[in-house]
Amino acid sequence: MTLPATPSFRLDGKRALVTGASSGIGLGAAAALAGAGASVCLLARRAGSLEAVAADIAAAGGSAEAVACDMADLDALSAVLAARPAFDVVVNAAGTARHGPALETRPADYDAVMGLNLRAAYFLSVETARAMIDAGRPGSIIHISSQMGQVGGVDRAVYCASKHGLEGMIKAMAIEWGPHRIRINAISPTFIRTPLTQATFDNPERRAWIEQKIKLGRTGEVEDIMGAVVYLASDASALVTGGALLVDGGWTAD
């Protein structure tokens, strides 16, 4: 009997783009992809932080390029992408939140969250997928969504709207791009300790709410997302598209 071989989780020879790569989940995604053998292009607004991440990846034996760019500036993003060959893997970890009661939401808050979490994510997907199609190569696009793309949350109407919209967008794009062997998926985490979420963890009432909802009894760490990133980037997930991989500790189980 010839046993089936497990598809490789390695990414040697692949080129990956990671947005929001200067900290938090984006930094973890970049480290995970580089550790699996990919050459990584790091994109975020803060040049100094990006250079430090690139240096750390190089020191660990990986390959990384730092590119300072505000992803919400679509012209700047297009210029960055046009200057580079098609990527094999795209991980979009750029995101923002302006939490508060829906009745207190200002148009500026709505526009800021939707502009980055949905509008920029949409056109990043379009441009990177177009480059893959033009190059005649398959690829994997991964968006960092949230469990709030599946459920609602206190003071999170705008954020939930952006993530529900993101996951709906992914489903439609998966249908369109499947014939080109381009996969697109979301990773939907629970609360992960990052600079973006620190204010929530510093609120005792919010922290108690979080800990009560997570069935595994602990909050998430960046390392909890890294394996999911490598899985969706690699041949191990070759038949996975149009979905959301929940890394939520059981939050959405009830």
Secondary structure as GFF3:
##gff-version 3
##sequence-region A 1 254
A	DSSP	beta_strand	15	19	.	.	.	ID=ss1
A	DSSP	alpha_helix	24	35	.	.	.	ID=ss2
A	DSSP	beta_strand	39	44	.	.	.	ID=ss3
A	DSSP	alpha_helix	47	59	.	.	.	ID=ss4
A	DSSP	beta_strand	63	68	.	.	.	ID=ss5
A	DSSP	alpha_helix	74	82	.	.	.	ID=ss6
A	DSSP	beta_strand	89	92	.	.	.	ID=ss7
A	DSSP	three_ten_helix	102	104	.	.	.	ID=ss8
A	DSSP	alpha_helix	107	114	.	.	.	ID=ss9
A	DSSP	pi_helix	115	120	.	.	.	ID=ss10
A	DSSP	alpha_helix	121	135	.	.	.	ID=ss11
A	DSSP	beta_strand	139	144	.	.	.	ID=ss12
A	DSSP	three_ten_helix	147	149	.	.	.	ID=ss13
A	DSSP	alpha_helix	157	177	.	.	.	ID=ss14
A	DSSP	three_ten_helix	178	180	.	.	.	ID=ss15
A	DSSP	beta_strand	182	189	.	.	.	ID=ss16
A	DSSP	alpha_helix	198	201	.	.	.	ID=ss17
A	DSSP	alpha_helix	204	213	.	.	.	ID=ss18
A	DSSP	alpha_helix	223	233	.	.	.	ID=ss19
A	DSSP	three_ten_helix	235	237	.	.	.	ID=ss20
A	DSSP	beta_strand	244	247	.	.	.	ID=ss21
A	DSSP	three_ten_helix	251	253	.	.	.	ID=ss22
###
